[in-house]
């Protein structure tokens, strides 16, 4: 009888596990794939860009990192409101709260102040927020340890780009240049910026995951959402997916069309900058 009870318990566990992909024991990234509201704050070393187009009512964000499934934990976008990124010591709870405050009419800099005023880890956060008028604000992780260098941020006309644990300042500068100089839709320009950051070196630990989220006024939820959760070359994998995609969010940018052409086939392997 005792052996029968043990077998019964094991069978019950197997049945429950089979009914829930989130409980698969062979999935090494199952914690990172949990719903955003249930995730605890973790270190998300990454580079990202948030942008808005006041003329078209489109906003979005794109991100890449060695952190698994990073496109599901860093960028938050909302139709008619704006885009937000939380990284380094990222806090998923900030996502909806930041966009709620923005939707109520708060300025981006005031929203960041509200998020951080009682936060004991405020100097470990790297945040970016932009509204639909193109007003942007950044916050860098001033107390980040040496392993998180290089970190930095830039804002420009209707965009904010930022990163930490980077190969160097060229990553942030490359993203800004890629966004500003690309001719195409907002989604095109986000992808171009992400690719430029990756070609400049990206995350100095490697290229595991990437994602893009875009929202459009009048369209509920995400208008466009693409992810690469685990790859040896995530940004390029995401770029290939984007090139293959047929979607109204895309514009005339050559990099988003087939046949796909690798933008930087001779780039060097990422490595940490000299301290």
N, C-alpha and C positions, 0 to 999 in steps of 0.2 A: 504493500500500500504506500509505504514511504517513497519508494522509487517511482511509483505511478504519479504521486503528487509533484515530485521534482520535474518529471517529464512534462506534466501538464503546465507547470509554471513556465518552463522554457518555451513550450509551444505558444503560450499566450504572448510572451515577449516577442517572439518571432512574428506573430500575426500583427501585433501592434506596430512593430518596426516596419513591416512591409507596407502598411497603410499610410506611412508618413515619410516622405522623402527627407524632411528636415531631421529625422532621427537616424538616417543611414550611418552606420558605423564606418563605412568605407569612404566617407566623404570628409577629407581633411579640412575643408573650409566651411563645415556646417554651421559654426558659430557666426561667421561673417555673413552667412546667407539668411540669418534670422531676421524677422520683421524689424524695421528701423526703430520702432517705439520700444522694443525690448532690448536693444543693444546697449551695452555699457560703453562709456567713452573709452576709446583706444587711441593709440598713436597711429595716425594715418599719414605717413611720409608720402608726399605727393606733389604734383603740380597741376594747376587748374586755371580755367578762365571762365568768367561770367560776363555776359553781355546782353544788351537790349537794343532794339531798333525802334525808336519812338514813332517812326513813320509807318512801319508795317504792323506794329503791335506784337512783334515777336521777341521773345527773350529765351535765353538758354545758358547752359554751362557744359563744359567738357573737362575731363580729368583723366590722369594716368598715374600709375603707381606700381610699386612692388607689392602693395597691399591687395589681397584677393578681393574680387568683386567690388572694387573701389567706386565704380560708377553708380552703385546702389547706396552708398553711405556718405559721400561727400557733396554731390550737387543736389540742390532743391530748386525747382522752378515752378512758377504758378502763372497761369493765364491772366493777363491784365495787371499783374502785380510786379514781378521781377524775378531775379535769380540770386541764389545764395550758395556759398561754399563754406563748409566747416572742415578743417583739416589740422594736421599735426596732432594735438590732443583733441581729436574731433568729438563733437557732442551731437548725436543724432536728434536729441530733443530740441536743439537750437533751430533745426530746419523749419518746421511748421511755425514755431513761435516767431522767428525772424520775419517770415512772410506774412504772418497775421498782423504784426506790428506795422509792417510796410503797407499792408492793405488798408490799415486804419489811418494812413496819412503821415506816419512818422518818417522823418528823413533817414537815409541809410546810416549816417553817423550817429544819430540818436538811437537807432535800433541796436547798433553794436554796443553802445554805451549801456543800454538797458540789459542786454544779454550778459555783459561782463561785470556789472557793478557789484554783484554779490558772489562772483565766481572765484573761488580760491585758486583756480588754475588759469586765471585770465591771461597770465604771461606765458602760458604754453599753447594758447589758441592761435591758429591762423585762420582768419575769416575774411570773406569778401561778400559784399552785398551791392546790388544795383537795382534801381527802380525803373519804371517804364519811361521816365524822362531822361534816362541815361545818367542819373546822379549815382556815383559809386563811392564806396568807402572800403578801406582795407584795415586789417589788424594783423601785425606780425607777432610771432612767438618770441618775445624778447628774452625769455629765460630758457630757451631751448638749449640742450646740451651740445657738445661739440659734434657728436655724430649726426646732428640734424642740419649741419651746415653743408652747403650754402643755403641760406633762406633769404627771401626778399619778395618784393611785390611792385607792381606798376599799375597805374590807372591811366587811361587815355579817353578819347572821345567814345563814350558809350560802352566802355569795357573795363574790366579789372582782371589782371592776371597775377598769380602768386604761386609760390612753391617753397618747399623745404626738402632737405636731404637731397639736394641737387648737385650735379657735377660742377656747376658754377653759375655765375650771373647770366651767362649766355642763354640759359634756358628761359629765364623770364623775359629777357630782351628779345629773344627769338619769337616767343609767343606773341608779344606785343607787335613786333614787326609783321609777323605772319597775319595777324588779324587786320592790321591797318592796310596792308598792301594787297590783300586778296580781293579780287572782284567776284562777287557772287552773293548768295543769300546769307543770312545770319548763320544758318547751320553750316554752310560751306566755309565761312570764315572761322567758325569755332573749330572745325576739323583741321583747317589749314594751320591755325595757331597751335593746336595740340601736336600736330605732326612737326611743326617747326621746333617746338620745345623738345620733342623726342629726338629729332635729328641733331639738336645742339648738345645732347647728352642725357637730358631727363633725370630721372631718379637714379642716383649713383649706385643703388643696390640691384637694379635690374628692371625688367619690363614685363611684369606679370599681368596687369589688368588695366582696362581703360573703359570709358563710357561717355555718352553724350545724351543730354536731355534738352528738349526744346518745347516751349509752350507758345500758343498763339491765341490772341484775344478772340473770344467767341467759340473756342474749341475747349471742351472740358478735358481735364487731365493733361497728360503729355501728348503733344502733337507728334513728336518724334522721340523715340527712345531706343538706343542701341547700346549693347554691352558686350565686352569680352572679359569674362570673369577669371580666366586662367589661360595663359599663353606664354610662349617663349619670346614673343614679340608683339605685345598687346596693341600698341598704337597702330602698327602696320596691319595687324589683323582687323582692327576696327575700321581702318581706312579702306580695306578691301570690302568689308561688309557694306560700308557706306557707298562705295562705287557701284556695287551690285544692286543697291536699293533703288526702287522706283517710288518716289515720294515728292509731294508738292513742296516740301520744305527745302528741297534742293534747288540750286540755281545753276549758273553757267560755268562754275569753276571746273577747270579741266581735271583737277585732282579727284573730283567726285564722279568721274565718268570711266567707263570701260573703253578700251582695255586698261587695266590698272597698271600704273608705272610706279615702281618703288622710288620715293622722293629722295632717298639718301642711302643708296646701297653700299657706299664705302665708309659709312660712319664708324667711329670707334666704339669699342665696348665701354659702357659706362664705368666710371671709377670715382671714388670720393676725391674732392679737392684737397690740396695740401692745407693742413690746419695752420 
